[in-house]
Amino acid sequence: MRKIKIIALFLILGVSTSCKKNPTACMEVSTETASVGQDVTFTTCSTNALSYDWYFIGPTGVPENDLGYSEITFNHAFSTAGTYTVVHVAFNKFSFLGDSDTTTKVITIN
């Protein structure tokens, strides 16, 4: 009987660790073209993720290049016209740890 319990325990542990799910990054953006000062809403649709990192890559010297967000959803009004790459990283553990996946989207601010 003891052998059966030990074997069952190893089977349960093996199945639970082999089913590790990697995150899949996904983002929704309220608009891909906005005016300076207009709120743009960013929302994650990522799966198997517990923490998120968002940042912008824009024209040289714009304040948005220094911003970062970690919320599931947030609004941002861009201060400078230009083309921005929005980078969204999804992590399968809290505090930006574990496996990650990244997705990007380009938005234009007029």
C-alpha positions as a Markdown table, in Angstrom:
| # | Residue | x | y | z |
|---|---|---|---|---|
| 1 | Met | 0.0 | 0.0 | 0.0 |
| 2 | Arg | 2.8 | 2.4 | 0.8 |
| 3 | Lys | 4.4 | 1.8 | -2.6 |
| 4 | Ile | 1.2 | 2.7 | -4.3 |
| 5 | Lys | 1.0 | 6.0 | -2.4 |
| 6 | Ile | 4.6 | 6.8 | -3.2 |
| 7 | Ile | 4.0 | 6.0 | -6.9 |
| 8 | Ala | 0.8 | 8.1 | -6.9 |
| 9 | Leu | 2.7 | 11.0 | -5.3 |
| 10 | Phe | 5.4 | 10.9 | -8.0 |
| 11 | Leu | 2.8 | 10.7 | -10.8 |
| 12 | Ile | 0.9 | 13.8 | -9.4 |
| 13 | Leu | 4.2 | 15.7 | -9.0 |
| 14 | Gly | 5.3 | 14.8 | -12.5 |
| 15 | Val | 2.0 | 15.8 | -14.1 |
| 16 | Ser | 1.8 | 19.1 | -12.2 |
| 17 | Thr | 5.3 | 20.2 | -13.2 |
| 18 | Ser | 5.1 | 19.0 | -16.8 |
| 19 | Cys | 2.0 | 21.1 | -17.4 |
| 20 | Lys | 3.8 | 24.4 | -17.0 |
| 21 | Lys | 2.1 | 26.9 | -19.2 |
| 22 | Asn | 4.2 | 29.7 | -20.9 |
| 23 | Pro | 2.7 | 33.1 | -21.1 |
| 24 | Thr | 1.4 | 34.5 | -24.4 |
| 25 | Ala | 1.6 | 38.3 | -24.6 |
| 26 | Cys | -1.4 | 40.1 | -26.2 |
| 27 | Met | -2.5 | 43.7 | -26.1 |
| 28 | Glu | -5.5 | 45.7 | -27.0 |
| 29 | Val | -5.2 | 49.4 | -27.8 |
| 30 | Ser | -8.2 | 51.7 | -28.0 |
| 31 | Thr | -6.9 | 53.5 | -31.1 |
| 32 | Glu | -3.7 | 53.2 | -33.2 |
| 33 | Thr | -4.0 | 56.9 | -34.2 |
| 34 | Ala | -4.5 | 59.7 | -31.7 |
| 35 | Ser | -3.9 | 63.4 | -31.2 |
| 36 | Val | -1.4 | 64.8 | -28.7 |
| 37 | Gly | -3.2 | 65.0 | -25.3 |
| 38 | Gln | -5.8 | 62.4 | -26.2 |
| 39 | Asp | -6.1 | 59.4 | -23.9 |
| 40 | Val | -5.2 | 56.0 | -25.4 |
| 41 | Thr | -6.3 | 52.9 | -23.4 |
| 42 | Phe | -4.0 | 49.9 | -23.2 |
| 43 | Thr | -5.3 | 46.6 | -22.0 |
| 44 | Thr | -3.6 | 43.2 | -21.7 |
| 45 | Cys | -5.3 | 40.2 | -23.2 |
| 46 | Ser | -2.3 | 38.0 | -22.3 |
| 47 | Thr | -2.8 | 34.4 | -21.2 |
| 48 | Asn | -1.0 | 32.4 | -18.5 |
| 49 | Ala | 0.5 | 35.7 | -17.1 |
| 50 | Leu | 0.7 | 37.1 | -13.5 |
| 51 | Ser | 2.7 | 40.3 | -14.1 |
| 52 | Tyr | 3.0 | 42.8 | -16.9 |
| 53 | Asp | 5.5 | 45.4 | -18.2 |
| 54 | Trp | 4.6 | 48.1 | -20.7 |
| 55 | Tyr | 6.9 | 50.7 | -22.1 |
| 56 | Phe | 7.1 | 53.1 | -25.1 |
| 57 | Ile | 9.8 | 53.6 | -27.7 |
| 58 | Gly | 9.2 | 57.0 | -29.4 |
| 59 | Pro | 11.1 | 59.8 | -31.0 |
| 60 | Thr | 14.4 | 60.8 | -29.4 |
| 61 | Gly | 14.0 | 62.8 | -26.2 |
| 62 | Val | 10.2 | 62.4 | -25.6 |
| 63 | Pro | 9.1 | 61.9 | -22.0 |
| 64 | Glu | 7.3 | 58.7 | -22.9 |
| 65 | Asn | 10.6 | 56.9 | -23.5 |
| 66 | Asp | 11.2 | 57.1 | -19.7 |
| 67 | Leu | 7.7 | 55.8 | -18.7 |
| 68 | Gly | 6.8 | 52.3 | -17.7 |
| 69 | Tyr | 3.5 | 50.7 | -16.6 |
| 70 | Ser | 2.7 | 47.4 | -14.9 |
| 71 | Glu | -1.1 | 47.5 | -14.8 |
| 72 | Ile | -3.5 | 45.2 | -16.6 |
| 73 | Thr | -5.1 | 48.3 | -18.1 |
| 74 | Phe | -4.2 | 52.0 | -18.1 |
| 75 | Asn | -4.7 | 55.2 | -20.0 |
| 76 | His | -1.9 | 57.5 | -21.4 |
| 77 | Ala | -2.1 | 60.8 | -23.2 |
| 78 | Phe | 1.0 | 61.3 | -25.3 |
| 79 | Ser | 2.7 | 64.7 | -25.1 |
| 80 | Thr | 4.6 | 64.7 | -28.4 |
| 81 | Ala | 3.6 | 63.8 | -31.9 |
| 82 | Gly | 5.3 | 61.0 | -33.6 |
| 83 | Thr | 5.4 | 57.2 | -34.1 |
| 84 | Tyr | 5.7 | 55.1 | -31.0 |
| 85 | Thr | 6.3 | 51.4 | -30.5 |
| 86 | Val | 4.3 | 50.0 | -27.6 |
| 87 | Val | 6.1 | 47.1 | -26.0 |
| 88 | His | 4.1 | 44.7 | -23.7 |
| 89 | Val | 5.8 | 41.9 | -21.8 |
| 90 | Ala | 3.8 | 39.2 | -20.0 |
| 91 | Phe | 5.5 | 37.1 | -17.3 |
| 92 | Asn | 4.2 | 33.8 | -15.9 |
| 93 | Lys | 5.2 | 34.8 | -12.3 |
| 94 | Phe | 4.7 | 37.8 | -10.1 |
| 95 | Ser | 7.3 | 40.6 | -9.9 |
| 96 | Phe | 8.4 | 40.2 | -13.5 |
| 97 | Leu | 9.9 | 36.8 | -13.0 |
| 98 | Gly | 9.7 | 33.5 | -14.8 |
| 99 | Asp | 9.1 | 32.9 | -18.5 |
| 100 | Ser | 8.0 | 35.8 | -20.6 |
| 101 | Asp | 6.6 | 36.7 | -23.9 |
| 102 | Thr | 6.7 | 40.0 | -25.7 |
| 103 | Thr | 4.4 | 41.7 | -28.3 |
| 104 | Thr | 4.6 | 45.1 | -29.9 |
| 105 | Lys | 2.3 | 47.5 | -31.6 |
| 106 | Val | 3.0 | 50.8 | -33.5 |
| 107 | Ile | 0.8 | 53.8 | -32.8 |
| 108 | Thr | 0.8 | 57.2 | -34.4 |
| 109 | Ile | 0.3 | 60.4 | -32.4 |
| 110 | Asn | -0.6 | 63.5 | -34.5 |
